[in-house]
Amino acid sequence: MPKLRSTGVIATSILVAAATTAFCCAEALGLAPAGSEIFDLREVAALPSPPFGAITRPIDVLENAKPWITPVPGGPQSLRGKVVIVNFWTYSCINSIRALPYLRAWSERYADKGLVVVGVHAPEFQFEHEPANIRLAANRLGVRYPNLQDNDYAVWQDFANEGWPGFYFIDAKGRVRGYRIGEGDYAQSEQLIRKLLAEAGHDPADIPVTPITGQGVEAEADWADLRSPEAYLGYAKAQGFSSPGGLVRDAPGIYSPADRLPLNRWDLSGDWTAGREFTTLDTPGGSIRFRFHARDAHLVLGGAPDGEPVRFRVLLDSEAPGANHGSDIDAQGWGEVGEDRLYQLIRQSGPIGDRTVTIEFSRPGVRAYVFTFG
């Protein structure tokens, strides 16, 4: 069951013809939002099984799923007769976050026409399993529509989903009529939504299709200038590590910066313990560097065990970021880790080139998971 989460696109092409299905899914290092086509699947029942047989009865899957972090008004059985969008997401994933403005807007625009958006939260990291963390994140991100917790990936597997964000468009008769994996093609998606609503007898012609624009961390990536993929900092998926001696697995290590840091490479300074999923700072004053090429730089961080905030400072090419600071730091580069989540460190306002971001932490206990870019 491959779970894909790429900084650029989780690019998928799905071709359906007669009784054969070709499925190709690849992480794109070209980092252009080539995007998946939205397929209008009129004969879902004819699709072979596996991998798509399980999604011929998607409402049955949702009726039997639990627990619901945010319940469906009237219960999941009330989804019958509605047009439903099922969105697989996880709250620390930048690809999932950038899809939220569209999902919120569609939920608000078309709820009175019979549309229900259902989020299926399928976690990547251990901290995303906690219901309290999901509720906190959903509230912060404005996710008001029904939201299902899928910690064991049961719904993910029933839908044969392949990545974050995943979208499934279900008509009022309970048939999956379209699907895609990855960001993009939102205008085409909205046209499919309107088509399915019209078929159900809820003509949306009186609702204007106005532009949807993400703000802050939710803004669309600058695809044309995106040259850096995500980079995990736990040893299970770590690539591009440049500190001398490499990562020491599951044991404290003393790290020093590399003499030279090429594009898409990273290093550590100070005392750190590298675990499978994350790397933890053991003593005060440690830092992480990454050489990147993108408008935005994000880092998923976890707080210290004592629950007290960890103050940090971000430098861009060894200087305060100024106007290039992200939403989670100020112009001098100062921020703090409280919640376990994605933090936006850099949003550049000028020309994009190869830059080095450095994050210096004031005290130990902070966990660093993955860099992502946009």
C-alpha positions as CSV (number, residue, x, y, z in Angstrom):
1,M,0.0,0.0,0.0
2,P,2.1,2.9,-1.2
3,K,1.4,6.2,0.6
4,L,2.8,9.0,-1.4
5,R,3.4,12.6,-0.3
6,S,5.5,14.8,-2.5
7,T,6.3,18.4,-2.4
8,G,5.4,19.1,-5.9
9,V,2.7,16.7,-7.0
10,I,1.6,13.2,-6.4
11,A,1.1,12.7,-10.1
12,T,-1.2,9.9,-11.1
13,S,-2.6,8.9,-14.5
14,I,-5.6,6.5,-14.4
15,L,-6.8,5.2,-17.7
16,V,-10.2,3.4,-17.8
17,A,-11.3,1.5,-20.9
18,A,-13.7,-1.4,-21.1
19,A,-12.7,-4.0,-18.5
20,T,-9.1,-3.0,-18.2
21,T,-7.5,-0.5,-15.9
22,A,-4.0,0.9,-16.1
23,F,-2.7,2.6,-13.0
24,C,0.6,4.6,-12.9
25,C,1.6,6.6,-9.8
26,A,4.9,8.3,-9.4
27,E,6.4,11.1,-7.3
28,A,7.4,14.0,-9.6
29,L,10.8,15.6,-9.3
30,G,10.0,17.7,-12.3
31,L,7.7,19.3,-9.7
32,A,5.3,20.7,-12.3
33,P,1.6,20.4,-11.4
34,A,0.8,18.2,-14.4
35,G,-2.0,16.9,-12.3
36,S,-4.3,13.9,-12.7
37,E,-7.3,14.0,-15.0
38,I,-10.7,13.8,-13.4
39,F,-12.4,10.8,-14.9
40,D,-16.2,10.7,-15.2
41,L,-16.8,7.0,-14.5
42,R,-20.3,6.1,-15.7
43,E,-19.7,2.3,-15.5
44,V,-17.9,1.9,-12.2
45,A,-19.7,-1.4,-11.6
46,A,-17.8,-2.8,-14.6
47,L,-14.4,-2.0,-13.2
48,P,-12.3,-5.0,-12.2
49,S,-11.4,-5.9,-8.7
50,P,-8.8,-5.2,-7.4
51,P,-7.9,-2.3,-7.1
52,F,-11.2,-0.5,-7.8
53,G,-13.9,-3.0,-6.9
54,A,-14.1,-1.9,-3.3
55,I,-15.2,1.6,-4.3
56,T,-18.3,0.5,-6.1
57,R,-20.2,0.9,-2.8
58,P,-18.5,3.9,-1.2
59,I,-21.4,5.0,1.0
60,D,-21.5,1.5,2.6
61,V,-17.8,2.0,3.5
62,L,-18.6,5.4,5.1
63,E,-21.6,4.1,7.0
64,N,-19.5,1.4,8.6
65,A,-16.4,3.5,9.3
66,K,-15.5,5.0,12.7
67,P,-14.7,7.1,14.6
68,W,-16.0,10.4,13.4
69,I,-14.0,13.4,14.7
70,T,-16.7,15.7,13.2
71,P,-19.9,13.7,12.7
72,V,-22.2,13.8,9.6
73,P,-25.4,15.7,10.6
74,G,-28.1,13.1,10.7
75,G,-25.5,10.3,10.7
76,P,-23.6,8.7,7.8
77,Q,-26.7,7.1,6.5
78,S,-27.9,10.6,5.5
79,L,-25.2,10.6,2.9
80,R,-27.4,8.4,0.7
81,G,-29.0,10.5,-2.0
82,K,-26.4,13.2,-1.7
83,V,-23.4,14.2,-3.9
84,V,-20.4,13.4,-1.8
85,I,-16.7,14.3,-2.1
86,V,-14.4,12.1,0.0
87,N,-11.0,13.7,0.6
88,F,-8.1,11.7,2.1
89,W,-5.8,14.1,4.0
90,T,-3.5,14.4,6.9
91,Y,-3.0,17.6,8.7
92,S,0.8,18.1,8.6
93,C,0.9,17.5,4.8
94,I,1.4,20.6,2.7
95,N,-0.3,19.0,-0.3
96,S,-3.4,18.3,1.9
97,I,-3.3,21.8,3.4
98,R,-3.2,23.5,0.0
99,A,-6.3,21.6,-1.1
100,L,-8.4,22.9,1.8
101,P,-9.5,26.3,0.4
102,Y,-11.2,24.5,-2.4
103,L,-12.9,21.9,-0.2
104,R,-14.1,24.6,2.2
105,A,-15.4,26.7,-0.6
106,W,-17.3,23.8,-2.3
107,S,-18.8,22.8,1.0
108,E,-20.1,26.3,1.6
109,R,-21.3,26.9,-2.0
110,Y,-23.1,23.7,-2.6
111,A,-24.3,22.4,0.8
112,D,-27.8,23.7,0.1
113,K,-27.8,21.9,-3.2
114,G,-27.1,18.5,-1.6
115,L,-23.3,18.4,-1.6
116,V,-21.4,16.9,1.4
117,V,-17.7,17.0,1.8
118,V,-16.2,14.2,3.9
119,G,-12.6,14.4,5.2
120,V,-10.9,11.1,5.9
121,H,-7.9,11.8,8.1
122,A,-5.3,9.1,7.4
123,P,-2.2,10.0,9.5
124,E,1.4,9.9,8.3
125,F,3.1,10.5,11.6
126,Q,2.4,9.1,15.1
127,F,1.3,12.5,16.5
128,E,-1.4,12.7,13.9
129,H,-3.1,9.6,15.4
130,E,-4.3,11.6,18.4
131,P,-7.9,12.7,18.2
132,A,-7.2,15.9,20.3
133,N,-4.5,16.8,17.8
134,I,-6.7,16.3,14.8
135,R,-9.5,18.4,16.4
136,L,-7.1,21.2,17.2
137,A,-5.7,21.1,13.7
138,A,-9.1,20.9,12.1
139,N,-10.3,23.9,14.1
140,R,-7.1,25.9,13.2
141,L,-7.5,25.0,9.5
142,G,-11.2,25.8,9.3
143,V,-12.2,22.2,8.5
144,R,-15.9,22.3,9.6
145,Y,-17.3,19.6,7.3
146,P,-17.6,16.0,8.5
147,N,-14.2,14.4,9.3
148,L,-13.5,10.7,9.8
149,Q,-10.4,9.4,11.7
150,D,-8.8,6.5,9.7
151,N,-5.8,5.6,11.9
152,D,-5.7,2.0,10.7
153,Y,-6.2,2.9,7.0
154,A,-9.3,0.8,6.7
155,V,-11.2,3.3,4.6
156,W,-8.0,4.1,2.7
157,Q,-7.7,0.5,1.7
158,D,-11.4,0.1,0.9
159,F,-11.1,3.0,-1.5
160,A,-7.8,1.7,-2.8
161,N,-6.5,5.2,-2.3
162,E,-2.8,5.9,-3.2
163,G,-1.9,9.3,-1.7
164,W,-2.5,12.6,0.0
165,P,-4.6,14.4,-1.1
166,G,-7.0,11.9,-2.6
167,F,-10.4,13.0,-4.0
168,Y,-13.4,10.7,-4.8
169,F,-16.6,12.2,-6.4
170,I,-19.7,10.2,-5.6
171,D,-23.1,10.8,-7.3
172,A,-26.5,10.8,-5.6
173,K,-26.9,7.1,-6.6
174,G,-23.8,6.2,-4.6
175,R,-21.5,5.7,-7.5
176,V,-17.9,6.9,-7.8
177,R,-18.0,9.1,-10.8
178,G,-14.6,10.7,-10.6
179,Y,-11.3,10.5,-8.7
180,R,-7.9,11.9,-8.6
181,I,-4.7,11.8,-6.5
182,G,-2.7,15.0,-6.0
183,E,-3.2,18.7,-6.3
184,G,-4.6,20.7,-9.2
185,D,-7.4,20.7,-11.8
186,Y,-9.8,22.3,-9.3
187,A,-11.8,24.1,-11.9
188,Q,-12.5,20.8,-13.7
189,S,-13.4,19.2,-10.3
190,E,-15.9,21.9,-9.6
191,Q,-17.5,21.4,-13.0
192,L,-17.9,17.7,-12.2
193,I,-19.5,18.6,-8.8
194,R,-22.0,20.9,-10.6
195,K,-22.8,18.2,-13.2
196,L,-23.5,15.6,-10.4
197,L,-25.7,18.1,-8.5
198,A,-27.7,18.9,-11.7
199,E,-28.2,15.2,-12.4
200,A,-29.6,14.8,-8.8
201,G,-32.1,17.5,-9.5
202,H,-30.3,20.4,-7.7
203,D,-29.4,22.7,-10.5
204,P,-26.5,24.9,-9.3
205,A,-26.8,27.4,-12.2
206,D,-27.7,30.2,-9.8
207,I,-24.4,29.8,-7.9
208,P,-21.6,31.7,-9.6
209,V,-18.2,30.0,-10.0
210,T,-15.9,32.5,-8.5
211,P,-12.1,32.1,-8.1
212,I,-10.9,30.3,-5.1
213,T,-7.5,31.4,-3.7
214,G,-5.6,30.0,-0.8
215,Q,-4.0,32.5,1.6
216,G,-0.9,32.1,3.8
217,V,0.4,28.6,4.0
218,E,-2.6,27.4,1.9
219,A,-1.5,29.4,-1.2
220,E,-0.8,27.4,-4.3
221,A,2.8,26.5,-4.8
222,D,5.0,28.4,-7.1
223,W,5.3,25.4,-9.4
224,A,7.5,27.2,-12.0
225,D,10.3,27.8,-9.4
226,L,10.0,24.6,-7.4
227,R,13.2,22.6,-7.5
228,S,13.3,20.9,-4.1
229,P,11.5,17.7,-3.1
230,E,10.4,16.9,0.5
231,A,13.1,15.7,2.8
232,Y,12.5,13.4,5.7
233,L,14.7,13.8,8.8
234,G,14.1,10.4,10.4
235,Y,16.5,7.7,9.2
236,A,13.8,5.5,7.8
237,K,13.3,7.8,4.8
238,A,16.2,10.3,5.1
239,Q,18.0,11.3,2.0
240,G,20.5,14.0,1.2
241,F,22.1,14.1,4.7
242,S,25.5,15.8,4.5
243,S,27.0,16.0,8.1
244,P,30.3,14.1,8.3
245,G,29.8,10.5,9.4
246,G,26.1,10.2,8.5
247,L,23.2,9.6,10.8
248,V,23.6,7.5,13.9
249,R,20.5,5.4,14.3
250,D,18.5,5.4,17.5
251,A,21.4,6.7,19.6
252,P,22.7,10.2,20.5
253,G,25.2,11.6,18.1
254,I,27.3,14.8,17.9
255,Y,27.0,16.4,14.5
256,S,28.8,19.2,12.7
257,P,27.9,21.1,9.6
258,A,29.1,20.0,6.2
259,D,31.9,22.0,4.5
260,R,29.7,22.5,1.5
261,L,25.9,22.1,1.2
262,P,24.7,21.5,-2.4
263,L,21.2,21.9,-3.5
264,N,18.6,19.6,-1.7
265,R,21.1,18.5,0.9
266,W,20.8,19.1,4.7
267,D,22.9,18.8,7.8
268,L,22.8,19.0,11.6
269,S,24.8,20.9,14.2
270,G,24.8,19.8,17.9
271,D,23.6,16.8,19.8
272,W,20.8,14.9,18.2
273,T,19.2,11.5,18.2
274,A,18.0,10.2,14.9
275,G,14.9,8.0,15.1
276,R,13.0,6.2,12.4
277,E,10.3,8.9,12.1
278,F,12.0,12.0,13.4
279,T,15.2,13.4,14.8
280,T,15.3,14.9,18.3
281,L,17.5,17.6,19.7
282,D,19.2,16.4,22.9
283,T,21.0,19.6,24.1
284,P,20.4,23.4,23.7
285,G,21.7,25.2,20.7
286,G,21.3,22.6,18.0
287,S,20.5,23.6,14.4
288,I,19.4,22.2,11.0
289,R,20.4,23.6,7.6
290,F,18.8,22.9,4.2
291,R,19.8,24.1,0.8
292,F,16.6,24.6,-1.3
293,H,15.1,26.2,-4.4
294,A,11.5,27.2,-3.8
295,R,9.4,30.2,-2.9
296,D,8.3,28.5,0.4
297,A,10.1,26.4,3.0
298,H,8.2,24.4,5.6
299,L,9.3,22.1,8.4
300,V,7.1,19.7,10.4
301,L,8.1,20.0,14.0
302,G,7.0,18.4,17.3
303,G,7.2,20.1,20.7
304,A,9.2,19.2,23.7
305,P,8.0,16.5,26.2
306,D,7.4,19.0,29.0
307,G,4.7,20.8,26.8
308,E,6.5,24.1,27.1
309,P,7.1,26.1,23.8
310,V,10.5,25.8,22.2
311,R,11.8,29.0,20.8
312,F,13.7,28.9,17.5
313,R,15.2,31.3,15.0
314,V,15.3,31.0,11.2
315,L,18.0,32.5,9.1
316,L,18.0,32.7,5.3
317,D,21.6,32.7,3.9
318,S,22.8,33.4,7.4
319,E,20.7,36.6,7.8
320,A,17.3,37.4,9.2
321,P,14.6,36.7,6.6
322,G,13.0,40.1,6.7
323,A,10.2,40.3,4.1
324,N,10.9,36.7,3.2
325,H,9.7,35.3,6.6
326,G,7.0,32.6,6.6
327,S,3.7,32.8,8.5
328,D,5.1,31.1,11.6
329,I,8.1,33.4,12.2
330,D,8.6,37.2,12.3
331,A,10.9,39.3,10.2
332,Q,13.8,38.7,12.5
333,G,13.2,35.0,12.1
334,W,11.9,34.2,15.6
335,G,9.2,31.6,16.2
336,E,8.3,28.9,18.6
337,V,7.2,25.2,18.5
338,G,4.1,24.5,20.4
339,E,1.7,22.2,18.6
340,D,3.0,19.2,16.6
341,R,2.4,20.4,13.0
342,L,3.8,22.0,9.9
343,Y,5.5,25.4,10.3
344,Q,6.0,27.8,7.4
345,L,9.5,29.2,7.8
346,I,10.1,31.0,4.5
347,R,7.9,32.7,1.9
348,Q,10.1,34.6,-0.5
349,S,8.8,37.8,-2.0
350,G,11.4,38.4,-4.6
351,P,13.3,36.3,-7.2
352,I,13.8,32.7,-6.4
353,G,17.2,31.1,-6.3
354,D,19.2,28.5,-4.4
355,R,19.1,29.5,-0.7
356,T,20.1,28.0,2.6
357,V,17.6,28.0,5.5
358,T,19.0,27.5,9.0
359,I,16.9,26.7,12.1
360,E,18.5,27.2,15.5
361,F,16.6,25.9,18.6
362,S,16.9,27.3,22.1
363,R,16.4,24.2,24.1
364,P,16.2,20.4,23.7
365,G,13.3,18.1,23.1
366,V,12.1,19.4,19.8
367,R,11.4,16.8,17.1
368,A,12.1,17.5,13.4
369,Y,10.2,15.3,10.9
370,V,10.2,16.6,7.3
371,F,11.0,19.6,5.1
372,T,8.5,20.4,2.4
373,F,8.5,23.2,-0.2
374,G,6.1,25.2,-2.4
